[in-house]
Amino acid sequence: MYVDSSGRGLIKGNINSKGEKIYHIPGDPWYDRTKAEVWFKTEAEAQAAGFRPPKR
């Protein structure tokens, strides 16, 4: 589970220029460069919403 001290999710969900739903976890090379459109607490939650991990 990826949450901050207040319990807010830290996994960033983003829709890229191709319309793909991708999520980024802290430590991912693209994490700091990605603007979050939605936040998740777990990878399972992100996947259930139709997001996938980055290909790299």
PDB file of N, CA, C and O in Angstrom, chain B, residues numbered from 101:
ATOM      1  N   MET B 101       0.859  -1.175   0.000  1.00  0.00           N
ATOM      2  CA  MET B 101       0.000   0.000   0.000  1.00  0.00           C
ATOM      3  C   MET B 101       0.899   1.231   0.000  1.00  0.00           C
ATOM      4  O   MET B 101       1.868   1.312   0.755  1.00  0.00           O
ATOM      5  N   TYR B 102       0.565   2.169  -0.847  1.00  0.00           N
ATOM      6  CA  TYR B 102       1.334   3.406  -0.968  1.00  0.00           C
ATOM      7  C   TYR B 102       0.467   4.569  -0.507  1.00  0.00           C
ATOM      8  O   TYR B 102      -0.378   5.060  -1.255  1.00  0.00           O
ATOM      9  N   VAL B 103       0.685   5.011   0.741  1.00  0.00           N
ATOM     10  CA  VAL B 103      -0.068   6.134   1.296  1.00  0.00           C
ATOM     11  C   VAL B 103       0.880   7.064   2.032  1.00  0.00           C
ATOM     12  O   VAL B 103       1.940   6.649   2.500  1.00  0.00           O
ATOM     13  N   ASP B 104       0.481   8.340   2.130  1.00  0.00           N
ATOM     14  CA  ASP B 104       1.284   9.282   2.909  1.00  0.00           C
ATOM     15  C   ASP B 104       0.821   9.237   4.367  1.00  0.00           C
ATOM     16  O   ASP B 104      -0.033   8.426   4.724  1.00  0.00           O
ATOM     17  N   SER B 105       1.376  10.091   5.189  1.00  0.00           N
ATOM     18  CA  SER B 105       1.077  10.050   6.620  1.00  0.00           C
ATOM     19  C   SER B 105      -0.385  10.367   6.940  1.00  0.00           C
ATOM     20  O   SER B 105      -0.865  10.015   8.017  1.00  0.00           O
ATOM     21  N   SER B 106      -1.090  11.017   6.033  1.00  0.00           N
ATOM     22  CA  SER B 106      -2.504  11.313   6.267  1.00  0.00           C
ATOM     23  C   SER B 106      -3.430  10.278   5.631  1.00  0.00           C
ATOM     24  O   SER B 106      -4.651  10.427   5.687  1.00  0.00           O
ATOM     25  N   GLY B 107      -2.859   9.227   5.025  1.00  0.00           N
ATOM     26  CA  GLY B 107      -3.655   8.162   4.442  1.00  0.00           C
ATOM     27  C   GLY B 107      -4.040   8.372   2.986  1.00  0.00           C
ATOM     28  O   GLY B 107      -4.811   7.593   2.427  1.00  0.00           O
ATOM     29  N   ARG B 108      -3.507   9.423   2.368  1.00  0.00           N
ATOM     30  CA  ARG B 108      -3.805   9.698   0.959  1.00  0.00           C
ATOM     31  C   ARG B 108      -2.975   8.789   0.066  1.00  0.00           C
ATOM     32  O   ARG B 108      -1.793   8.569   0.330  1.00  0.00           O
ATOM     33  N   GLY B 109      -3.583   8.264  -0.982  1.00  0.00           N
ATOM     34  CA  GLY B 109      -2.876   7.392  -1.909  1.00  0.00           C
ATOM     35  C   GLY B 109      -1.749   8.102  -2.629  1.00  0.00           C
ATOM     36  O   GLY B 109      -1.852   9.291  -2.932  1.00  0.00           O
ATOM     37  N   LEU B 110      -0.662   7.372  -2.910  1.00  0.00           N
ATOM     38  CA  LEU B 110       0.506   7.957  -3.567  1.00  0.00           C
ATOM     39  C   LEU B 110       0.745   7.411  -4.975  1.00  0.00           C
ATOM     40  O   LEU B 110       1.696   7.826  -5.637  1.00  0.00           O
ATOM     41  N   ILE B 111      -0.088   6.500  -5.439  1.00  0.00           N
ATOM     42  CA  ILE B 111       0.067   5.979  -6.792  1.00  0.00           C
ATOM     43  C   ILE B 111      -0.663   6.917  -7.743  1.00  0.00           C
ATOM     44  O   ILE B 111      -1.853   7.186  -7.581  1.00  0.00           O
ATOM     45  N   LYS B 112       0.076   7.413  -8.745  1.00  0.00           N
ATOM     46  CA  LYS B 112      -0.486   8.376  -9.688  1.00  0.00           C
ATOM     47  C   LYS B 112      -1.079   7.673 -10.898  1.00  0.00           C
ATOM     48  O   LYS B 112      -0.402   6.888 -11.562  1.00  0.00           O
ATOM     49  N   GLY B 113      -2.341   7.957 -11.181  1.00  0.00           N
ATOM     50  CA  GLY B 113      -2.984   7.465 -12.396  1.00  0.00           C
ATOM     51  C   GLY B 113      -2.985   8.584 -13.426  1.00  0.00           C
ATOM     52  O   GLY B 113      -3.327   9.725 -13.113  1.00  0.00           O
ATOM     53  N   ASN B 114      -2.608   8.262 -14.640  1.00  0.00           N
ATOM     54  CA  ASN B 114      -2.470   9.260 -15.696  1.00  0.00           C
ATOM     55  C   ASN B 114      -2.937   8.665 -17.019  1.00  0.00           C
ATOM     56  O   ASN B 114      -2.769   7.469 -17.258  1.00  0.00           O
ATOM     57  N   ILE B 115      -3.517   9.484 -17.869  1.00  0.00           N
ATOM     58  CA  ILE B 115      -3.872   9.060 -19.226  1.00  0.00           C
ATOM     59  C   ILE B 115      -2.894   9.750 -20.163  1.00  0.00           C
ATOM     60  O   ILE B 115      -2.837  10.979 -20.219  1.00  0.00           O
ATOM     61  N   ASN B 116      -2.120   8.946 -20.904  1.00  0.00           N
ATOM     62  CA  ASN B 116      -1.073   9.517 -21.747  1.00  0.00           C
ATOM     63  C   ASN B 116      -1.641  10.056 -23.059  1.00  0.00           C
ATOM     64  O   ASN B 116      -2.849  10.008 -23.287  1.00  0.00           O
ATOM     65  N   SER B 117      -0.765  10.566 -23.910  1.00  0.00           N
ATOM     66  CA  SER B 117      -1.187  11.182 -25.169  1.00  0.00           C
ATOM     67  C   SER B 117      -1.836  10.193 -26.133  1.00  0.00           C
ATOM     68  O   SER B 117      -2.538  10.601 -27.059  1.00  0.00           O
ATOM     69  N   LYS B 118      -1.610   8.907 -25.925  1.00  0.00           N
ATOM     70  CA  LYS B 118      -2.229   7.868 -26.758  1.00  0.00           C
ATOM     71  C   LYS B 118      -3.563   7.397 -26.185  1.00  0.00           C
ATOM     72  O   LYS B 118      -4.224   6.536 -26.767  1.00  0.00           O
ATOM     73  N   GLY B 119      -3.956   7.961 -25.047  1.00  0.00           N
ATOM     74  CA  GLY B 119      -5.201   7.567 -24.404  1.00  0.00           C
ATOM     75  C   GLY B 119      -5.078   6.352 -23.512  1.00  0.00           C
ATOM     76  O   GLY B 119      -6.087   5.813 -23.058  1.00  0.00           O
ATOM     77  N   GLU B 120      -3.840   5.906 -23.250  1.00  0.00           N
ATOM     78  CA  GLU B 120      -3.619   4.736 -22.394  1.00  0.00           C
ATOM     79  C   GLU B 120      -3.647   5.159 -20.928  1.00  0.00           C
ATOM     80  O   GLU B 120      -3.095   6.195 -20.558  1.00  0.00           O
ATOM     81  N   LYS B 121      -4.297   4.345 -20.102  1.00  0.00           N
ATOM     82  CA  LYS B 121      -4.347   4.592 -18.661  1.00  0.00           C
ATOM     83  C   LYS B 121      -3.149   3.894 -18.022  1.00  0.00           C
ATOM     84  O   LYS B 121      -3.024   2.671 -18.084  1.00  0.00           O
ATOM     85  N   ILE B 122      -2.272   4.686 -17.409  1.00  0.00           N
ATOM     86  CA  ILE B 122      -1.045   4.161 -16.821  1.00  0.00           C
ATOM     87  C   ILE B 122      -0.933   4.667 -15.390  1.00  0.00           C
ATOM     88  O   ILE B 122      -1.277   5.811 -15.094  1.00  0.00           O
ATOM     89  N   TYR B 123      -0.445   3.796 -14.504  1.00  0.00           N
ATOM     90  CA  TYR B 123      -0.197   4.251 -13.134  1.00  0.00           C
ATOM     91  C   TYR B 123       1.290   4.200 -12.827  1.00  0.00           C
ATOM     92  O   TYR B 123       2.033   3.395 -13.389  1.00  0.00           O
ATOM     93  N   HIS B 124       1.706   5.077 -11.924  1.00  0.00           N
ATOM     94  CA  HIS B 124       3.113   5.188 -11.531  1.00  0.00           C
ATOM     95  C   HIS B 124       3.208   5.135 -10.015  1.00  0.00           C
ATOM     96  O   HIS B 124       2.472   5.828  -9.312  1.00  0.00           O
ATOM     97  N   ILE B 125       4.122   4.307  -9.519  1.00  0.00           N
ATOM     98  CA  ILE B 125       4.341   4.193  -8.079  1.00  0.00           C
ATOM     99  C   ILE B 125       5.570   5.010  -7.693  1.00  0.00           C
ATOM    100  O   ILE B 125       6.438   5.256  -8.530  1.00  0.00           O
ATOM    101  N   PRO B 126       5.652   5.433  -6.427  1.00  0.00           N
ATOM    102  CA  PRO B 126       6.843   6.160  -5.985  1.00  0.00           C
ATOM    103  C   PRO B 126       8.104   5.339  -6.293  1.00  0.00           C
ATOM    104  O   PRO B 126       8.143   4.130  -6.059  1.00  0.00           O
ATOM    105  N   GLY B 127       9.120   6.011  -6.814  1.00  0.00           N
ATOM    106  CA  GLY B 127      10.364   5.350  -7.194  1.00  0.00           C
ATOM    107  C   GLY B 127      10.432   5.035  -8.674  1.00  0.00           C
ATOM    108  O   GLY B 127      11.511   4.761  -9.199  1.00  0.00           O
ATOM    109  N   ASP B 128       9.296   5.071  -9.355  1.00  0.00           N
ATOM    110  CA  ASP B 128       9.232   4.869 -10.803  1.00  0.00           C
ATOM    111  C   ASP B 128       9.954   6.053 -11.469  1.00  0.00           C
ATOM    112  O   ASP B 128       9.780   7.191 -11.033  1.00  0.00           O
ATOM    113  N   PRO B 129      10.760   5.809 -12.514  1.00  0.00           N
ATOM    114  CA  PRO B 129      11.492   6.909 -13.163  1.00  0.00           C
ATOM    115  C   PRO B 129      10.589   8.039 -13.668  1.00  0.00           C
ATOM    116  O   PRO B 129      11.033   9.184 -13.743  1.00  0.00           O
ATOM    117  N   TRP B 130       9.343   7.744 -14.011  1.00  0.00           N
ATOM    118  CA  TRP B 130       8.434   8.771 -14.523  1.00  0.00           C
ATOM    119  C   TRP B 130       7.573   9.393 -13.438  1.00  0.00           C
ATOM    120  O   TRP B 130       6.811  10.317 -13.722  1.00  0.00           O
ATOM    121  N   TYR B 131       7.668   8.916 -12.209  1.00  0.00           N
ATOM    122  CA  TYR B 131       6.776   9.362 -11.135  1.00  0.00           C
ATOM    123  C   TYR B 131       6.790  10.878 -10.950  1.00  0.00           C
ATOM    124  O   TYR B 131       5.738  11.516 -10.926  1.00  0.00           O
ATOM    125  N   ASP B 132       7.981  11.448 -10.819  1.00  0.00           N
ATOM    126  CA  ASP B 132       8.081  12.885 -10.554  1.00  0.00           C
ATOM    127  C   ASP B 132       7.704  13.733 -11.767  1.00  0.00           C
ATOM    128  O   ASP B 132       7.397  14.916 -11.618  1.00  0.00           O
ATOM    129  N   ARG B 133       7.722  13.151 -12.952  1.00  0.00           N
ATOM    130  CA  ARG B 133       7.396  13.896 -14.175  1.00  0.00           C
ATOM    131  C   ARG B 133       5.932  13.732 -14.595  1.00  0.00           C
ATOM    132  O   ARG B 133       5.493  14.317 -15.585  1.00  0.00           O
ATOM    133  N   THR B 134       5.197  12.943 -13.843  1.00  0.00           N
ATOM    134  CA  THR B 134       3.813  12.640 -14.205  1.00  0.00           C
ATOM    135  C   THR B 134       2.846  13.468 -13.382  1.00  0.00           C
ATOM    136  O   THR B 134       2.976  13.565 -12.162  1.00  0.00           O
ATOM    137  N   LYS B 135       1.870  14.067 -14.060  1.00  0.00           N
ATOM    138  CA  LYS B 135       0.804  14.784 -13.370  1.00  0.00           C
ATOM    139  C   LYS B 135      -0.320  13.785 -13.095  1.00  0.00           C
ATOM    140  O   LYS B 135      -0.820  13.138 -14.015  1.00  0.00           O
ATOM    141  N   ALA B 136      -0.702  13.668 -11.863  1.00  0.00           N
ATOM    142  CA  ALA B 136      -1.751  12.713 -11.486  1.00  0.00           C
ATOM    143  C   ALA B 136      -3.126  13.229 -11.879  1.00  0.00           C
ATOM    144  O   ALA B 136      -3.482  14.373 -11.595  1.00  0.00           O
ATOM    145  N   GLU B 137      -3.891  12.367 -12.535  1.00  0.00           N
ATOM    146  CA  GLU B 137      -5.288  12.677 -12.822  1.00  0.00           C
ATOM    147  C   GLU B 137      -6.181  12.015 -11.785  1.00  0.00           C
ATOM    148  O   GLU B 137      -7.307  12.449 -11.544  1.00  0.00           O
ATOM    149  N   VAL B 138      -5.662  10.960 -11.179  1.00  0.00           N
ATOM    150  CA  VAL B 138      -6.372  10.243 -10.112  1.00  0.00           C
ATOM    151  C   VAL B 138      -5.313   9.596  -9.223  1.00  0.00           C
ATOM    152  O   VAL B 138      -4.227   9.251  -9.689  1.00  0.00           O
ATOM    153  N   TRP B 139      -5.636   9.435  -7.941  1.00  0.00           N
ATOM    154  CA  TRP B 139      -4.703   8.837  -6.981  1.00  0.00           C
ATOM    155  C   TRP B 139      -5.238   7.490  -6.515  1.00  0.00           C
ATOM    156  O   TRP B 139      -6.445   7.315  -6.345  1.00  0.00           O
ATOM    157  N   PHE B 140      -4.330   6.541  -6.311  1.00  0.00           N
ATOM    158  CA  PHE B 140      -4.686   5.212  -5.812  1.00  0.00           C
ATOM    159  C   PHE B 140      -3.800   4.867  -4.619  1.00  0.00           C
ATOM    160  O   PHE B 140      -2.704   5.405  -4.463  1.00  0.00           O
ATOM    161  N   LYS B 141      -4.303   3.954  -3.777  1.00  0.00           N
ATOM    162  CA  LYS B 141      -3.537   3.480  -2.619  1.00  0.00           C
ATOM    163  C   LYS B 141      -2.811   2.178  -2.908  1.00  0.00           C
ATOM    164  O   LYS B 141      -1.763   1.908  -2.322  1.00  0.00           O
ATOM    165  N   THR B 142      -3.364   1.359  -3.816  1.00  0.00           N
ATOM    166  CA  THR B 142      -2.745   0.066  -4.126  1.00  0.00           C
ATOM    167  C   THR B 142      -2.702  -0.129  -5.641  1.00  0.00           C
ATOM    168  O   THR B 142      -3.476   0.474  -6.384  1.00  0.00           O
ATOM    169  N   GLU B 143      -1.781  -0.982  -6.077  1.00  0.00           N
ATOM    170  CA  GLU B 143      -1.706  -1.310  -7.499  1.00  0.00           C
ATOM    171  C   GLU B 143      -2.971  -2.039  -7.943  1.00  0.00           C
ATOM    172  O   GLU B 143      -3.441  -1.835  -9.062  1.00  0.00           O
ATOM    173  N   ALA B 144      -3.522  -2.881  -7.081  1.00  0.00           N
ATOM    174  CA  ALA B 144      -4.751  -3.606  -7.409  1.00  0.00           C
ATOM    175  C   ALA B 144      -5.903  -2.632  -7.653  1.00  0.00           C
ATOM    176  O   ALA B 144      -6.716  -2.842  -8.554  1.00  0.00           O
ATOM    177  N   GLU B 145      -5.971  -1.587  -6.867  1.00  0.00           N
ATOM    178  CA  GLU B 145      -7.006  -0.564  -7.042  1.00  0.00           C
ATOM    179  C   GLU B 145      -6.834   0.140  -8.394  1.00  0.00           C
ATOM    180  O   GLU B 145      -7.816   0.394  -9.092  1.00  0.00           O
ATOM    181  N   ALA B 146      -5.612   0.449  -8.754  1.00  0.00           N
ATOM    182  CA  ALA B 146      -5.336   1.096 -10.041  1.00  0.00           C
ATOM    183  C   ALA B 146      -5.709   0.165 -11.200  1.00  0.00           C
ATOM    184  O   ALA B 146      -6.323   0.599 -12.175  1.00  0.00           O
ATOM    185  N   GLN B 147      -5.344  -1.088 -11.093  1.00  0.00           N
ATOM    186  CA  GLN B 147      -5.647  -2.064 -12.146  1.00  0.00           C
ATOM    187  C   GLN B 147      -7.152  -2.290 -12.277  1.00  0.00           C
ATOM    188  O   GLN B 147      -7.663  -2.456 -13.385  1.00  0.00           O
ATOM    189  N   ALA B 148      -7.851  -2.298 -11.165  1.00  0.00           N
ATOM    190  CA  ALA B 148      -9.305  -2.479 -11.192  1.00  0.00           C
ATOM    191  C   ALA B 148      -9.990  -1.302 -11.900  1.00  0.00           C
ATOM    192  O   ALA B 148     -11.082  -1.450 -12.449  1.00  0.00           O
ATOM    193  N   ALA B 149      -9.340  -0.137 -11.879  1.00  0.00           N
ATOM    194  CA  ALA B 149      -9.884   1.048 -12.546  1.00  0.00           C
ATOM    195  C   ALA B 149      -9.475   1.115 -14.005  1.00  0.00           C
ATOM    196  O   ALA B 149      -9.798   2.082 -14.696  1.00  0.00           O
ATOM    197  N   GLY B 150      -8.761   0.088 -14.488  1.00  0.00           N
ATOM    198  CA  GLY B 150      -8.381   0.037 -15.892  1.00  0.00           C
ATOM    199  C   GLY B 150      -7.012   0.597 -16.215  1.00  0.00           C
ATOM    200  O   GLY B 150      -6.683   0.787 -17.386  1.00  0.00           O
ATOM    201  N   PHE B 151      -6.205   0.867 -15.196  1.00  0.00           N
ATOM    202  CA  PHE B 151      -4.859   1.394 -15.406  1.00  0.00           C
ATOM    203  C   PHE B 151      -3.854   0.247 -15.438  1.00  0.00           C
ATOM    204  O   PHE B 151      -4.076  -0.798 -14.826  1.00  0.00           O
ATOM    205  N   ARG B 152      -2.767   0.443 -16.140  1.00  0.00           N
ATOM    206  CA  ARG B 152      -1.694  -0.554 -16.221  1.00  0.00           C
ATOM    207  C   ARG B 152      -0.389   0.095 -15.777  1.00  0.00           C
ATOM    208  O   ARG B 152      -0.265   1.320 -15.789  1.00  0.00           O
ATOM    209  N   PRO B 153       0.603  -0.739 -15.378  1.00  0.00           N
ATOM    210  CA  PRO B 153       1.908  -0.183 -15.036  1.00  0.00           C
ATOM    211  C   PRO B 153       2.630   0.275 -16.302  1.00  0.00           C
ATOM    212  O   PRO B 153       2.270  -0.154 -17.398  1.00  0.00           O
ATOM    213  N   PRO B 154       3.640   1.135 -16.174  1.00  0.00           N
ATOM    214  CA  PRO B 154       4.414   1.525 -17.360  1.00  0.00           C
ATOM    215  C   PRO B 154       5.148   0.330 -17.942  1.00  0.00           C
ATOM    216  O   PRO B 154       5.452  -0.630 -17.233  1.00  0.00           O
ATOM    217  N   LYS B 155       5.427   0.392 -19.222  1.00  0.00           N
ATOM    218  CA  LYS B 155       6.079  -0.732 -19.911  1.00  0.00           C
ATOM    219  C   LYS B 155       7.550  -0.872 -19.553  1.00  0.00           C
ATOM    220  O   LYS B 155       8.104  -1.964 -19.682  1.00  0.00           O
ATOM    221  N   ARG B 156       8.184   0.170 -19.120  1.00  0.00           N
ATOM    222  CA  ARG B 156       9.619   0.095 -18.794  1.00  0.00           C
ATOM    223  C   ARG B 156       9.833  -0.348 -17.381  1.00  0.00           C
ATOM    224  O   ARG B 156      10.975  -0.466 -16.938  1.00  0.00           O
TER     225      ARG B 156
END
